[in-house]
Amino acid sequence: MRRLCWLLLLFLVTAPLAAHADGFALAKQGFQAQKQGQWDEAIRLYSAALEAGDLDDKSRLLVMGLRGNALGIRGRYDEAVQAFDAAIRRDPSSPLPMSVGGWSICRRARPTSPSPMTRRR
């Protein structure tokens, strides 16, 4: 019985540490996929990182923004707007979701117009 209690205590102490590494590792893999232009894979990994539930507030907000940006790039504008809305609700003082989210909203409204970021001069 004593041995079982020690094993249970060990599990309770180490399980959160193992889970913490998972969300961060998934977010890092998502960023690598994004850098390689693998947007669908990045979205999947960012979603998994958020679902892990172990990211601190700043990391969670960053991953929410990255996921929203990836959704917008893939043309999934409604989902992108929802992702940015969730990020804004989480931290209304952060300018990142509003600026990048605004770009997604504009692209959704006029999807055939070129992005100001890619327009040639």
C-alpha positions in Angstrom: 0.0 0.0 0.0 2.8 2.4 0.9 4.5 1.6 -2.4 1.3 2.4 -4.3 1.0 5.8 -2.5 4.5 6.7 -3.5 3.9 5.7 -7.1 0.7 7.8 -7.2 2.5 10.7 -5.7 5.3 10.4 -8.2 2.7 10.3 -11.1 0.9 13.4 -9.8 4.1 15.3 -9.6 5.6 14.3 -12.9 2.4 14.2 -15.1 2.0 18.0 -15.2 5.7 18.5 -16.1 5.3 16.0 -19.0 2.1 17.7 -20.2 3.8 21.2 -20.0 6.4 20.1 -22.5 3.8 18.8 -24.9 2.0 22.1 -25.6 5.2 24.0 -26.1 6.7 21.2 -28.3 3.5 21.2 -30.4 3.6 25.0 -30.8 7.3 24.8 -31.8 6.5 22.1 -34.4 3.7 24.2 -35.7 6.0 27.2 -36.2 8.4 25.0 -38.1 5.6 23.8 -40.3 4.5 27.4 -40.9 8.1 28.4 -41.9 8.0 25.6 -44.5 4.7 26.8 -45.9 2.8 23.8 -44.5 -0.1 25.8 -43.3 -2.6 23.0 -42.7 -0.1 21.1 -40.6 0.7 24.3 -38.7 -3.0 24.8 -38.0 -3.3 21.2 -36.8 -0.2 21.6 -34.5 -1.3 25.0 -33.1 -4.7 23.6 -32.4 -3.2 20.6 -30.6 -0.9 22.9 -28.6 -3.9 25.0 -27.5 -5.9 21.9 -26.6 -3.1 20.6 -24.4 -4.1 23.4 -22.0 -0.6 23.8 -20.5 0.7 27.0 -22.1 1.1 30.1 -20.0 -1.0 33.1 -20.9 1.5 34.8 -23.1 2.4 31.6 -25.0 -1.3 30.8 -25.4 -2.1 34.3 -26.8 0.9 34.0 -29.2 -0.2 30.5 -30.5 -3.8 31.8 -30.8 -2.5 34.6 -33.1 -0.3 32.3 -35.1 -3.2 29.9 -35.6 -5.5 32.7 -36.7 -2.9 34.0 -39.1 -2.5 30.5 -40.6 -6.2 30.1 -41.0 -6.4 33.5 -42.8 -3.5 32.5 -45.1 -5.4 29.3 -46.0 -8.5 31.3 -46.9 -10.5 30.0 -43.9 -11.5 33.6 -43.0 -14.5 32.8 -40.8 -12.4 30.6 -38.6 -9.6 33.1 -38.6 -11.9 35.8 -37.4 -13.2 33.5 -34.7 -9.6 32.7 -33.6 -8.7 36.4 -33.4 -11.9 37.2 -31.6 -11.1 34.6 -29.0 -7.5 36.0 -28.7 -8.9 39.6 -28.3 -11.3 38.4 -25.6 -8.5 36.7 -23.8 -6.3 39.8 -23.7 -8.0 43.0 -25.0 -4.8 45.0 -24.4 -2.7 43.1 -26.9 -2.5 44.8 -30.3 -1.4 41.6 -32.2 -4.8 39.9 -32.6 -6.4 43.2 -33.6 -3.9 44.1 -36.3 -3.5 40.6 -37.8 -7.2 39.9 -37.3 -8.1 43.0 -39.1 -6.1 41.8 -42.2 -8.1 38.6 -42.2 -11.4 40.5 -42.0 -10.4 42.7 -44.9 -9.3 39.7 -47.0 -12.6 38.0 -46.2 -14.6 41.0 -47.3 -12.6 41.4 -50.6 -11.0 38.0 -51.2 -10.1 38.7 -54.8 -8.1 41.9 -54.1 -4.4 41.5 -53.6 -3.0 41.8 -50.1 -1.2 45.1 -49.3 1.7 43.0 -48.2 2.1 41.3 -51.6 1.1 44.1 -54.0 3.9 45.1 -56.4 4.8 48.8 -56.7 
